Amino acid sequence: MQRLGNAITNFGMDMFKEILQETTKPNVIISPLSIVLGLAQLALGSVNQTEKQLQKNLHFNSLNCSHRVLRTAIDIFTKNILSIASTIYIKKGFHIKNPFLEESVKFYKSRPQLLTGVNAEDTKMINKWVEQMTGGKIKTFLNEVPSNVVLLLLNAIHFKGLWKVQFDPRATSNDIFYMEDGKTVQVEMMQHPKYPISGFHDDDLQIEVARLSFKQNISFIVVKPMVNTGLNNMVQKLKVTELLSRFYRARPMPVKVPKLNIDFDLDLSQALQSLGLGSLFMNPNLSKISSEPLIVSGVQHKVTLELKEEGVEAAASTGIAVSRSFIQCNINRPFFFIIRDDISGIPLFLGTIKDPKPRFRKEPQDKMEVNLERMRKMEMLIVPK
């Protein structure tokens, strides 16, 4: 499970760094676990070079029986902290091979559903499934089903984490958040006089790192630059698996955390191509799915993150480190965060927050779309070549 955690962390950071280079949106949030589940299911239907590329990019080469390990992780999470659902939509008349369907059910509990061929009905059916699986948080996932789609792999993850020590809403008050461009914005800042924090400074990277705990062995880890410049550059330099090995025993201290309610949605196609998976969109070998030639036409990702007083709704060097002690933890400038399972190390969500109140400003548009809210969701569109 820890090897799986490292694999998903490494893949998630690879993906996240590519997205940061592509998007112009101020806030970026992804669910590495959800993306991996979608690509791993696709790998069930791939062979030869396509399968090898997926295994390599997912960092699964160190895992034996990666699908079984993922199944174990899903079972553990769904008993405790997450709601995870998967399904396959198949176009009427498209022949899909039974072994792929059987393995999809076995490892991902992804049962097939038949598309009617009537666009309006199919769109309504898919959106209804998404709404149900996300507790009503995403009501419209698709505006329409593309006419050339023969297969849709879809999954949804919903996480509701409660702080180990909850914030008192009466202590929440307006405070200043310092933006990268030198401007400031008033935000609602949650406060606690003695929150148990584990943290450290890294003078080489010029960062501050703090970990706040949720119940059920989940952590909210924040990394912010010591000076308010270059969050993207800081993230590009991070080696998360090394960073997360340096936490010490938590101790109580004053903490301020901004309340957040952020949406993010994007098409992952460009980022996946930049990572070396361009063949999925041009000439993949998906012969375990069907004898017909297929390509992946799109990989959609949607997420919503709400951080509030009760919790969040929605992922090694050798040496001796001497760290300065924290006096207080004040998250009042742009930061990178990880929501992570402490036992396996699997990241549920990764994100950067530069603007805590984007709904009051028009966000720039770019080629990617992502939506983040108490859940994360992914679809993979597969069409004939």
N, C-alpha and C positions, 0 to 999 in steps of 0.2 A: 504493500500500500504506500509506503514511503517512496519507493521508486516511481510509482505512479504519480505521487504528489510532485516529485521533482520533474517528471516528464511534462506534466500539465503546466507546471510553473514555467519551465523553460519555453515550451511552445507558446504559452500565454504572453510571456514577455517578448518573444520574437514577433508575434502578431501585433501586440500593442505598440511596439516601437515602429513597425511599418505603418500602422494607422496614424500615429502621431505625425509622420512625415507627409501623409496624404491629406489629412483633414485640416480645415481652417476653423472648425468649431472650437469654442473655448473649453468645453468639457467633454471628455471622452470616457465612456464606461463600457466594458465588455465582460462577458462571462466566459472565461477559458474553458470551464467544465462543459458548458452547453455547446460551444463550438467543437470541442473535442468529441463529444458524443455524436454530433452530426457527421463529422469526418470519419470517425471510427466505424459508424454504420455504413457509410459509403465504401469504406475499405473492405467490408464484407463482400461487396460485389465486384471488387477489382482484382486483377491478376497481373503478374509479371512486373514490368517497370512501374506501372501506376501504383500497384500495391506497395512496392519498395519505396517509392517517393513519399507516399502517405505515411508509412511507418517511420521513415527517417525524419520527416518534418514534424511529426507528432512526438518525436523522441521516444518511440516505443521499442527501439532496437534492444534496449536493456531489459525489456519485460518479456517474460514467458507467458503465453496465452493472454495477451492484452485484453481481449474481449471478456474473458472470464474475470480478470481483475477489475475491469470497469463494472461488470455486473455486480460484483461484490460491493464495490464502492456505492453504486446506486442503491443497493439493498440497505446498506448501513445508513446512508443519508435519508432515504425515504422513511425509515423508522424513527428518525430523530429530528432532522432540521429542515429538510427540503421536500417540496413536491416536485416530482420529475415525471413528465409524460412525453411519450413519443408516438408517432403514427406515420403511416405511409398512405398517401393518396395516389391512386392509379387511374390513368385515363381508360375509359371504356374501350375495349378492343385491343389494348396493349398487353402483350404476353410477357409476364414476369416469371422468372424461374423459381420453382418451389423451394429449393435449398436456400436461396437468399431470403425468401419470406420466412422460412422456418428458423433460420439463424437470427434474423431480425427480431422475431418474437422471443427466442430463447435468451438472447443477450440484452436486448433493449426493450423488450415488451412492446414492440412497435408493430401493432396489428394493422393490416391493410384495410383501406376504405376505398370504395369505388367512386370516381368522379362521374357525374351524370352526362357531361359533355355540354350542358347548358351553362354558359359562363356565369350568369347571375345567380343561379342555384348553387353552383360550385363555390363561388366566392362567399356566398352567405353561409354555406356549410362550414367552410374552413374558418371564417371569422368567428362563427359560433363556437367551434371547438377551442380556438385560441382564447376566447372570452371565458369559457368555462375553466380552462386549465390555468388561467391567470387570475382567477377570483374576480373577474370583471374589470381588471385593470387595463387590458388592451381589448378594445371592442372592435376596432377595424384594423386588421393586420394587412389585408390585401384589398386594393381597390378593384382588381380583377385578376383572374387566372389567365396568364398568357396562353394563347391558342395552341402554341407548339409544345407545351409541357405535357409529357407523358407520365412523369413520376415526380412526386413531391415528398421529400423526407422532412419531417417536421418534429421539433421537440420544444418543450417549454420547461423552464425551471422557476420555481417561486420560493423565495427565502424570506422568512420573517424572524429576525433575530432580536432577542431581548437583552439589553445591557445587563451585565452581572450586577452592577450597581446602577439603578436608574437615576436619571436626572429629574429634579423637581421642576415641573413646568413654571412654578411661581418664581424660580430663580432665573428663568430665561429673560433676556433683555436685549435691546438693540446695542450693537457694538460695531466697531469699524473693521472691515476686511480690506486689506491692502492689495490692489490689483497689480499685475505685472507692468502695466503702462504708467504706473505712478498715481493713478486715480484711486479713490476710495469709495466704498459702498457700505451703506448701513445694512447689517444682517441681524437676524435673530440668533443670538449666541447662547447655547446651552451652557450652564455653569455648574460646577460641583466643587466644594471646598477641599474635599479629601478623596479624590478618585484614585484607586490603585492603578498606577502607571508603571510600566517597564519601558525604559528608554535609554538612549545614549546619543552622543554626538560623534560624528566622524569628521575630524579636521581635514583629512586628505580630500574627501569628497565634498566637504563643506555642507553637510546635511545634519538635520536633527531627525531622529527616529523615535516614535512612540507607539506603544501597543496598549489598546484598551480592550477589555475582554467582554464578550457576550457570554450568555449561558450556553451550555452544551458544547464546550471546548471550541468555540469559534472566536477568532480575534479580528479586531479592526485595527490595522496597522497603517500609520501615517508617516510619510517621509516628505520633509519639506526642506528647501534650501535655507541655509543660514541667512543669506541675503536674497532679497526679492527679485531675482533675475534668473531667466533661463531654466524654467521647469522642464521643458522638453529636453534640453541638453543634459540636465541632471538624470532624467529617466533613462536616456540612452547609455549612460555610464553605469547604471545600477546592475549589480550581480545579486539578484534577490536571494537565491539559495544561500549565498555566503552571508548576506546581510542578516538573514533571519536566524542565524546560528549564534547571534551575539547578545541576545536579550538576557537580562539578569532578573533577579527576584523583584516583583512589583512592590512599590511603596506608595502610600497615599500622598497626593499633592493637589494643589488647585489646578483645575482644567477648564478650558473653554473650547467648545466645539460648535461650529455653525450648523444650524438646521438646514437641511437640503431637500429639495424635491426636483429632481433632474431627469429629463428624458433624453435618450440617445438612440438613434437607429441608423444602420448603415448596411451597404452591400459590401461583403468581405472579398469580393472577387479580385479587386486590384491588389489588396494586401496579400492574398494567397498566391497570386501570380508573382509578386515581388519576393515571396519566400521560396519560390522555385516550384510551385504547383500549377504553373501555367498550362500544363498539358491537360489538366482536368477540364479546361474550357476550350481545348482545341482538338485533342486526339487521345482521350483516355481509353484504357482497356477495361471496360465494365462488363465483360462477358459473363460474369457470374450473376448479373442482374437479368440480362436479356441477350439473345443472339443478335438483336438489332444493334447497329452502331449508335452510341449515345454520347452526348457531351453534357457537362454541367453548365447551365446557362446563367445561374445566379446563386448566391449564398447570402440570404438576408439574415440580419441580426437585429433584435429589438430588446431594449432594456429600460427599466425605470427604477430609480433609486430614491427612496425617501428615508432621510435620517432625522429622527426626532427623539423626544425625551425617553420614550419607552424602549427604543432600539432602532433597528434598521429594517426596512423591507426592500426587498428587491426581488474572489477569487483574488570555496573555502580556502580562505588563506590561512597560512600557519604563522602564528605570532602571538604576542601578548598585547592586548588592547587595554589602554588606560583611558577611561572615559570620564568626562566631566559629569558631575551630578546635575540632574534636572532640579530647578527651583520651582518651576511651574510649566504647564503645557498649555500653550495658547495657539490654537490653529486659526490664525488670523491673516494668512496669506496663502497663495496658491500651493497646492500639495498633491502628492501622489498617494493613493491608498490601495490596500489589499484587504479583502475580506476572505479569511482563510480558515480551513479546518486545521486545528492544532495537531491532531493525532496523525493524519495522513499527510498533511502539508498541501492538500489540494486547494488551489485558489478558486473560490466561487465567483469573485468579481475583482477586476482591476480597474483603476480609474485615475484620471487627473481632473482636479477642480481648479479652474482659474477664475471662474465667474460664478459665485454661489447663488446669484439671482438672475439667471439668463432669461427668464420669462418676461422680465421687464425691459429687455433689450432684444432687438431683432438679431437672431443668430445668422452668421454668414452661411451661405449655401455652398456645398461642395458636392463632389461626385458620390460621396458615401452618405449613407443614411443609417442611423442607429437609434433605438428608442429604449430608454432604461426606466424602469418604474418599480415595483416590488418584484419584478420578475425579469427573466431574460428568455429570449426565444430565438430559435433559429429555423430557417427553412432552406432547403436545397432543391432548386429547380433542375430537373433533368429532361433534356429534349433530344429528339433524334438529330444525328449529324446532318 
